[in-house]
Amino acid sequence: MTRLEEFLKKLNDEELAAFHHFRYHQFIKASREIIDQEMTLRAIPSHFYFQELNPNEELNSEKCPRCKSEKFYDSTQMESIEFQYATEEVEVEYRTCLVCLYGGPKDEDKHRSVGLLGFIRELINRRGK
């Protein structure tokens, strides 16, 4: 059994329909056939309606705001915030849905605001180098 087949078996019917809707065309022909087989096996129609994103729902919730899946991939990346005289490196936690690939920073407001003290500290550190 391939990794794709294993992943598809772990999805419930709604998640499989969302996976087909949002990601089907990203796969090569052989993988699309595997997805089609699983859809046929479960008797899920390929035309499934998905509502628009609800702007009030956050990515921090237990379910994806786009496809309602509970399967996420969490990662941490470094991002740079640039000022006129300094650059501040901050760690940003990202959350991405494995079914529809909807994602973004877990806490957008928190990582964007460095604040005056962070900016001054960066300036002082640069002068000392």
PyRosetta script that sets phi, psi and omega in degrees:
from pyrosetta import init, pose_from_sequence

init()
pose = pose_from_sequence("MTRLEEFLKKLNDEELAAFHHFRYHQFIKASREIIDQEMTLRAIPSHFYFQELNPNEELNSEKCPRCKSEKFYDSTQMESIEFQYATEEVEVEYRTCLVCLYGGPKDEDKHRSVGLLGFIRELINRRGK")
pose.set_psi(1, 132.1)
pose.set_omega(1, -179.5)
pose.set_phi(2, -77.4)
pose.set_psi(2, 167.0)
pose.set_omega(2, 178.7)
pose.set_phi(3, -64.0)
pose.set_psi(3, -36.2)
pose.set_omega(3, 177.7)
pose.set_phi(4, -62.9)
pose.set_psi(4, -45.3)
pose.set_omega(4, 179.3)
pose.set_phi(5, -62.3)
pose.set_psi(5, -40.5)
pose.set_omega(5, 177.6)
pose.set_phi(6, -62.8)
pose.set_psi(6, -43.0)
pose.set_omega(6, 179.1)
pose.set_phi(7, -63.9)
pose.set_psi(7, -44.2)
pose.set_omega(7, -179.2)
pose.set_phi(8, -62.7)
pose.set_psi(8, -36.3)
pose.set_omega(8, 179.6)
pose.set_phi(9, -65.0)
pose.set_psi(9, -28.6)
pose.set_omega(9, -178.9)
pose.set_phi(10, -79.4)
pose.set_psi(10, -13.5)
pose.set_omega(10, -178.6)
pose.set_phi(11, -84.0)
pose.set_psi(11, 142.5)
pose.set_omega(11, 171.4)
pose.set_phi(12, -79.7)
pose.set_psi(12, 176.7)
pose.set_omega(12, -174.7)
pose.set_phi(13, -60.7)
pose.set_psi(13, -42.0)
pose.set_omega(13, 179.7)
pose.set_phi(14, -65.3)
pose.set_psi(14, -41.4)
pose.set_omega(14, 178.8)
pose.set_phi(15, -65.9)
pose.set_psi(15, -39.5)
pose.set_omega(15, 178.0)
pose.set_phi(16, -64.1)
pose.set_psi(16, -41.2)
pose.set_omega(16, 177.3)
pose.set_phi(17, -63.0)
pose.set_psi(17, -40.2)
pose.set_omega(17, 177.8)
pose.set_phi(18, -67.1)
pose.set_psi(18, -41.8)
pose.set_omega(18, 177.8)
pose.set_phi(19, -58.5)
pose.set_psi(19, -44.5)
pose.set_omega(19, 178.8)
pose.set_phi(20, -63.9)
pose.set_psi(20, -44.6)
pose.set_omega(20, -177.1)
pose.set_phi(21, -64.6)
pose.set_psi(21, -46.3)
pose.set_omega(21, -172.2)
pose.set_phi(22, -91.4)
pose.set_psi(22, -25.8)
pose.set_omega(22, -170.1)
pose.set_phi(23, -125.4)
pose.set_psi(23, -5.6)
pose.set_omega(23, -173.5)
pose.set_phi(24, -52.7)
pose.set_psi(24, -44.7)
pose.set_omega(24, -174.2)
pose.set_phi(25, -77.2)
pose.set_psi(25, -2.5)
pose.set_omega(25, 176.7)
pose.set_phi(26, -84.1)
pose.set_psi(26, -10.5)
pose.set_omega(26, -173.7)
pose.set_phi(27, -100.1)
pose.set_psi(27, 157.1)
pose.set_omega(27, 175.2)
pose.set_phi(28, -74.1)
pose.set_psi(28, 168.8)
pose.set_omega(28, -173.4)
pose.set_phi(29, -56.8)
pose.set_psi(29, -44.7)
pose.set_omega(29, -178.3)
pose.set_phi(30, -62.0)
pose.set_psi(30, -39.8)
pose.set_omega(30, 178.6)
pose.set_phi(31, -70.1)
pose.set_psi(31, -37.3)
pose.set_omega(31, 177.4)
pose.set_phi(32, -62.6)
pose.set_psi(32, -35.3)
pose.set_omega(32, 177.5)
pose.set_phi(33, -64.7)
pose.set_psi(33, -38.5)
pose.set_omega(33, 177.2)
pose.set_phi(34, -63.9)
pose.set_psi(34, -42.6)
pose.set_omega(34, 178.4)
pose.set_phi(35, -64.1)
pose.set_psi(35, -43.8)
pose.set_omega(35, 178.3)
pose.set_phi(36, -61.2)
pose.set_psi(36, -40.0)
pose.set_omega(36, 178.8)
pose.set_phi(37, -61.8)
pose.set_psi(37, -43.8)
pose.set_omega(37, -179.9)
pose.set_phi(38, -66.5)
pose.set_psi(38, -39.1)
pose.set_omega(38, 177.2)
pose.set_phi(39, -63.2)
pose.set_psi(39, -43.0)
pose.set_omega(39, 179.6)
pose.set_phi(40, -66.6)
pose.set_psi(40, -42.2)
pose.set_omega(40, 179.9)
pose.set_phi(41, -58.6)
pose.set_psi(41, -38.9)
pose.set_omega(41, -178.9)
pose.set_phi(42, -91.5)
pose.set_psi(42, -1.9)
pose.set_omega(42, 179.9)
pose.set_phi(43, 58.7)
pose.set_psi(43, 45.5)
pose.set_omega(43, 178.2)
pose.set_phi(44, -99.6)
pose.set_psi(44, 126.4)
pose.set_omega(44, 178.9)
pose.set_phi(45, -67.9)
pose.set_psi(45, 144.0)
pose.set_omega(45, -178.2)
pose.set_phi(46, -74.0)
pose.set_psi(46, -16.5)
pose.set_omega(46, 177.6)
pose.set_phi(47, -101.3)
pose.set_psi(47, 99.9)
pose.set_omega(47, -176.0)
pose.set_phi(48, -121.3)
pose.set_psi(48, 135.4)
pose.set_omega(48, -176.6)
pose.set_phi(49, -85.3)
pose.set_psi(49, 132.1)
pose.set_omega(49, 175.4)
pose.set_phi(50, -123.7)
pose.set_psi(50, 133.2)
pose.set_omega(50, 179.8)
pose.set_phi(51, -73.6)
pose.set_psi(51, 160.0)
pose.set_omega(51, 175.0)
pose.set_phi(52, -67.1)
pose.set_psi(52, 160.0)
pose.set_omega(52, 177.9)
pose.set_phi(53, -60.2)
pose.set_psi(53, 139.1)
pose.set_omega(53, 174.3)
pose.set_phi(54, -90.8)
pose.set_psi(54, 113.3)
pose.set_omega(54, -176.2)
pose.set_phi(55, -64.7)
pose.set_psi(55, -17.4)
pose.set_omega(55, 179.8)
pose.set_phi(56, -80.8)
pose.set_psi(56, -17.8)
pose.set_omega(56, 179.8)
pose.set_phi(57, -86.5)
pose.set_psi(57, 137.3)
pose.set_omega(57, -179.2)
pose.set_phi(58, -100.5)
pose.set_psi(58, 158.3)
pose.set_omega(58, 177.5)
pose.set_phi(59, -71.3)
pose.set_psi(59, -14.9)
pose.set_omega(59, 179.2)
pose.set_phi(60, -74.9)
pose.set_psi(60, -15.4)
pose.set_omega(60, -177.9)
pose.set_phi(61, -66.1)
pose.set_psi(61, 172.4)
pose.set_omega(61, -177.1)
pose.set_phi(62, -71.6)
pose.set_psi(62, -20.9)
pose.set_omega(62, -177.3)
pose.set_phi(63, -123.1)
pose.set_psi(63, 149.6)
pose.set_omega(63, 177.0)
pose.set_phi(64, -65.2)
pose.set_psi(64, 132.7)
pose.set_omega(64, -179.7)
pose.set_phi(65, -68.6)
pose.set_psi(65, -17.4)
pose.set_omega(65, -178.5)
pose.set_phi(66, -93.1)
pose.set_psi(66, -47.3)
pose.set_omega(66, -174.4)
pose.set_phi(67, -117.0)
pose.set_psi(67, -3.0)
pose.set_omega(67, 177.7)
pose.set_phi(68, 69.1)
pose.set_psi(68, 18.1)
pose.set_omega(68, 176.9)
pose.set_phi(69, -78.4)
pose.set_psi(69, 156.5)
pose.set_omega(69, 176.5)
pose.set_phi(70, -108.0)
pose.set_psi(70, 11.6)
pose.set_omega(70, -177.4)
pose.set_phi(71, -99.8)
pose.set_psi(71, 111.0)
pose.set_omega(71, -176.7)
pose.set_phi(72, -125.1)
pose.set_psi(72, 158.0)
pose.set_omega(72, 171.4)
pose.set_phi(73, -118.8)
pose.set_psi(73, 121.9)
pose.set_omega(73, 178.1)
pose.set_phi(74, -104.0)
pose.set_psi(74, 138.2)
pose.set_omega(74, 178.3)
pose.set_phi(75, -145.2)
pose.set_psi(75, 160.7)
pose.set_omega(75, 177.1)
pose.set_phi(76, -121.6)
pose.set_psi(76, 131.1)
pose.set_omega(76, 180.0)
pose.set_phi(77, -133.1)
pose.set_psi(77, 157.4)
pose.set_omega(77, 176.2)
pose.set_phi(78, -93.9)
pose.set_psi(78, 136.2)
pose.set_omega(78, 176.3)
pose.set_phi(79, -128.7)
pose.set_psi(79, 152.2)
pose.set_omega(79, 178.7)
pose.set_phi(80, -105.8)
pose.set_psi(80, 133.9)
pose.set_omega(80, 171.5)
pose.set_phi(81, -110.8)
pose.set_psi(81, 119.4)
pose.set_omega(81, -173.7)
pose.set_phi(82, -101.8)
pose.set_psi(82, 132.6)
pose.set_omega(82, 171.9)
pose.set_phi(83, -110.2)
pose.set_psi(83, -179.1)
pose.set_omega(83, -178.6)
pose.set_phi(84, -64.4)
pose.set_psi(84, -40.3)
pose.set_omega(84, -175.9)
pose.set_phi(85, -114.4)
pose.set_psi(85, -0.2)
pose.set_omega(85, -176.0)
pose.set_phi(86, -152.3)
pose.set_psi(86, 160.8)
pose.set_omega(86, 174.8)
pose.set_phi(87, -128.2)
pose.set_psi(87, 132.2)
pose.set_omega(87, 179.9)
pose.set_phi(88, -110.0)
pose.set_psi(88, 127.8)
pose.set_omega(88, 176.6)
pose.set_phi(89, -93.5)
pose.set_psi(89, 128.6)
pose.set_omega(89, 178.7)
pose.set_phi(90, -130.8)
pose.set_psi(90, 147.9)
pose.set_omega(90, 174.5)
pose.set_phi(91, -84.3)
pose.set_psi(91, 134.2)
pose.set_omega(91, -179.5)
pose.set_phi(92, -124.3)
pose.set_psi(92, 128.9)
pose.set_omega(92, 176.6)
pose.set_phi(93, -91.8)
pose.set_psi(93, 126.3)
pose.set_omega(93, 178.8)
pose.set_phi(94, -109.5)
pose.set_psi(94, 149.1)
pose.set_omega(94, 176.3)
pose.set_phi(95, -130.9)
pose.set_psi(95, 124.5)
pose.set_omega(95, -177.8)
pose.set_phi(96, -126.3)
pose.set_psi(96, 133.6)
pose.set_omega(96, 177.2)
pose.set_phi(97, -73.8)
pose.set_psi(97, 130.6)
pose.set_omega(97, 179.4)
pose.set_phi(98, -74.6)
pose.set_psi(98, -19.4)
pose.set_omega(98, -176.9)
pose.set_phi(99, -85.7)
pose.set_psi(99, -51.7)
pose.set_omega(99, -174.9)
pose.set_phi(100, -112.3)
pose.set_psi(100, -2.9)
pose.set_omega(100, -180.0)
pose.set_phi(101, 66.4)
pose.set_psi(101, 18.1)
pose.set_omega(101, 173.4)
pose.set_phi(102, -71.9)
pose.set_psi(102, 135.6)
pose.set_omega(102, -179.4)
pose.set_phi(103, -169.7)
pose.set_psi(103, 178.9)
pose.set_omega(103, 178.8)
pose.set_phi(104, 165.6)
pose.set_psi(104, -174.3)
pose.set_omega(104, 178.8)
pose.set_phi(105, -61.8)
pose.set_psi(105, 142.2)
pose.set_omega(105, 179.5)
pose.set_phi(106, -65.5)
pose.set_psi(106, -41.7)
pose.set_omega(106, -177.7)
pose.set_phi(107, -132.5)
pose.set_psi(107, 87.6)
pose.set_omega(107, -172.6)
pose.set_phi(108, -60.4)
pose.set_psi(108, -41.4)
pose.set_omega(108, -176.7)
pose.set_phi(109, -68.6)
pose.set_psi(109, -36.8)
pose.set_omega(109, -174.6)
pose.set_phi(110, -64.8)
pose.set_psi(110, -44.8)
pose.set_omega(110, -174.0)
pose.set_phi(111, -83.7)
pose.set_psi(111, -13.4)
pose.set_omega(111, -179.0)
pose.set_phi(112, -85.2)
pose.set_psi(112, -25.2)
pose.set_omega(112, -176.7)
pose.set_phi(113, -98.9)
pose.set_psi(113, 108.6)
pose.set_omega(113, 177.8)
pose.set_phi(114, -85.4)
pose.set_psi(114, -36.2)
pose.set_omega(114, 178.5)
pose.set_phi(115, 87.5)
pose.set_psi(115, 166.3)
pose.set_omega(115, -176.8)
pose.set_phi(116, -64.4)
pose.set_psi(116, -41.8)
pose.set_omega(116, -179.1)
pose.set_phi(117, -64.1)
pose.set_psi(117, -41.1)
pose.set_omega(117, 177.1)
pose.set_phi(118, -63.2)
pose.set_psi(118, -38.8)
pose.set_omega(118, 178.8)
pose.set_phi(119, -66.0)
pose.set_psi(119, -46.1)
pose.set_omega(119, -179.9)
pose.set_phi(120, -64.8)
pose.set_psi(120, -41.6)
pose.set_omega(120, 178.0)
pose.set_phi(121, -59.4)
pose.set_psi(121, -41.3)
pose.set_omega(121, 178.5)
pose.set_phi(122, -64.8)
pose.set_psi(122, -40.7)
pose.set_omega(122, 177.2)
pose.set_phi(123, -62.3)
pose.set_psi(123, -44.3)
pose.set_omega(123, -180.0)
pose.set_phi(124, -64.2)
pose.set_psi(124, -42.8)
pose.set_omega(124, 179.2)
pose.set_phi(125, -62.8)
pose.set_psi(125, -36.0)
pose.set_omega(125, -179.6)
pose.set_phi(126, -69.4)
pose.set_psi(126, -37.6)
pose.set_omega(126, 180.0)
pose.set_phi(127, -68.2)
pose.set_psi(127, -29.8)
pose.set_omega(127, -179.1)
pose.set_phi(128, -76.4)
pose.set_psi(128, -12.7)
pose.set_omega(128, -176.7)
pose.set_phi(129, -84.4)
pose.dump_pdb("model.pdb")
